[in-house]
Amino acid sequence: MNSPEIGRLTLEIVSDTICPWCYIGKRHLDEALTIIGSDVDLAVRWRPLELNPDMPREGLERRVYRSRKFGSWERSMQLDAEVQQAGHRVGLDFQHERMRMTPNTLASHVLIRHAEHEGLQHKVIEAVFRAYFSEGKDIGDPQVLADVAATCGLDRANAEAALNDENGRTDVRNEARAFASAGVRSVPTILLNRYRILEGAPSADSIVETLTRAAADPRVRSAGQSESAHV
C-alpha cells in the first residue's frame, strides 16, 4: 500500500460534539489511521458543524429537548440504548443518565479550534467527547471547557480568553455555516482535500479502503485546501 508519490493530504472530520456517532466514528478513524500508518501522509483536523445552531447559549434541559425532538422520552431512551450498545463495541462508556443538559456546542468548537493552534486538537476533542458522553458534564459551560483545556495541557488563561472572545465565536460559527452551505448535513462527514469521501461512522476497514482509494485520485491530490467542500 506504499504510495511515495502522494504528498501530504488534509483529512478533515466535520463533527458536532453532542453527536454520539462522531465519538464512535472517532474510534473507527483512530483504528483506521493506525492501520494506514505512514502509507498516506495526512494532516488530520477536526472542523465544526452545529446540529442545533439555534440552541440557546445556556442550552436546554436534555429531557425536554429530546422529548420534543423524538416525540417522547421513551423513544429518546430507546435511541440512547442503541448508541450505548454501539459504543460498547468500540470500548466507549456512554452514561446518558448523567447528562442533564443538551448544550449549545459553539463554545466547544471554539476550544477545539484553539487547541489546533496549540497542536493539541486530537487530545482536546477526545476529552470533550468523554466529558459529555461519559461524565455527563455541560460542555456548553466555558468553565467546564476551561477545565478540559487544563487537563489536556493547554494554558487555562489562554483557553478562557479564547472561549470569551466573541470574534472567535463568530469566526467558528461562520466556518460551521460554510460547511452547511456547501451541503454538509450529517456528522461525522470526512473530507480529503475538501472532497467528501465518507459520512457516518463506517468500520475502520471501510475507512482504510475509501481513504486509500481517494488518496490515489489525481483530482483529490491536486485539490489542495480549497475554501469549500466538493459535493
ChimeraX attribute file (.defattr): number of C-alpha atoms within 10 A of each C-alpha:
attribute: neighborCount
match mode: 1-to-1
recipient: residues
	/A:1	8
	/A:2	10
	/A:3	13
	/A:4	10
	/A:5	9
	/A:6	17
	/A:7	13
	/A:8	14
	/A:9	21
	/A:10	21
	/A:11	23
	/A:12	22
	/A:13	25
	/A:14	23
	/A:15	27
	/A:16	26
	/A:17	29
	/A:18	21
	/A:19	17
	/A:20	22
	/A:21	20
	/A:22	22
	/A:23	25
	/A:24	24
	/A:25	26
	/A:26	22
	/A:27	19
	/A:28	21
	/A:29	23
	/A:30	12
	/A:31	17
	/A:32	19
	/A:33	18
	/A:34	12
	/A:35	13
	/A:36	19
	/A:37	11
	/A:38	13
	/A:39	14
	/A:40	21
	/A:41	17
	/A:42	20
	/A:43	12
	/A:44	16
	/A:45	16
	/A:46	19
	/A:47	21
	/A:48	29
	/A:49	29
	/A:50	26
	/A:51	19
	/A:52	15
	/A:53	14
	/A:54	9
	/A:55	16
	/A:56	11
	/A:57	14
	/A:58	14
	/A:59	19
	/A:60	16
	/A:61	13
	/A:62	17
	/A:63	17
	/A:64	14
	/A:65	18
	/A:66	18
	/A:67	15
	/A:68	12
	/A:69	12
	/A:70	13
	/A:71	11
	/A:72	14
	/A:73	17
	/A:74	12
	/A:75	14
	/A:76	18
	/A:77	17
	/A:78	11
	/A:79	12
	/A:80	17
	/A:81	14
	/A:82	10
	/A:83	17
	/A:84	18
	/A:85	14
	/A:86	17
	/A:87	19
	/A:88	12
	/A:89	10
	/A:90	14
	/A:91	11
	/A:92	18
	/A:93	16
	/A:94	24
	/A:95	15
	/A:96	18
	/A:97	12
	/A:98	13
	/A:99	19
	/A:100	15
	/A:101	20
	/A:102	24
	/A:103	26
	/A:104	24
	/A:105	25
	/A:106	26
	/A:107	24
	/A:108	29
	/A:109	27
	/A:110	23
	/A:111	26
	/A:112	29
	/A:113	23
	/A:114	21
	/A:115	22
	/A:116	16
	/A:117	9
	/A:118	12
	/A:119	12
	/A:120	17
	/A:121	20
	/A:122	16
	/A:123	17
	/A:124	26
	/A:125	25
	/A:126	17
	/A:127	17
	/A:128	26
	/A:129	25
	/A:130	20
	/A:131	17
	/A:132	24
	/A:133	26
	/A:134	17
	/A:135	17
	/A:136	18
	/A:137	21
	/A:138	23
	/A:139	28
	/A:140	22
	/A:141	18
	/A:142	18
	/A:143	15
	/A:144	15
	/A:145	27
	/A:146	24
	/A:147	14
	/A:148	25
	/A:149	27
	/A:150	15
	/A:151	14
	/A:152	19
	/A:153	13
	/A:154	19
	/A:155	13
	/A:156	18
	/A:157	12
	/A:158	14
	/A:159	24
	/A:160	17
	/A:161	12
	/A:162	21
	/A:163	23
	/A:164	14
	/A:165	13
	/A:166	11
	/A:167	10
	/A:168	18
	/A:169	19
	/A:170	13
	/A:171	12
	/A:172	23
	/A:173	19
	/A:174	14
	/A:175	17
	/A:176	23
	/A:177	17
	/A:178	17
	/A:179	19
	/A:180	17
	/A:181	12
	/A:182	13
	/A:183	14
	/A:184	22
	/A:185	15
	/A:186	16
	/A:187	24
	/A:188	28
	/A:189	21
	/A:190	25
	/A:191	23
	/A:192	26
	/A:193	27
	/A:194	21
	/A:195	23
	/A:196	20
	/A:197	18
	/A:198	18
	/A:199	17
	/A:200	15
	/A:201	22
	/A:202	14
	/A:203	15
	/A:204	20
	/A:205	14
	/A:206	15
	/A:207	22
	/A:208	19
	/A:209	12
	/A:210	13
	/A:211	22
	/A:212	17
	/A:213	11
	/A:214	19
	/A:215	23
	/A:216	14
	/A:217	12
	/A:218	10
	/A:219	12
	/A:220	19
	/A:221	19
	/A:222	12
	/A:223	14
	/A:224	15
	/A:225	15
	/A:226	10
	/A:227	11
	/A:228	15
	/A:229	19
	/A:230	17
	/A:231	10
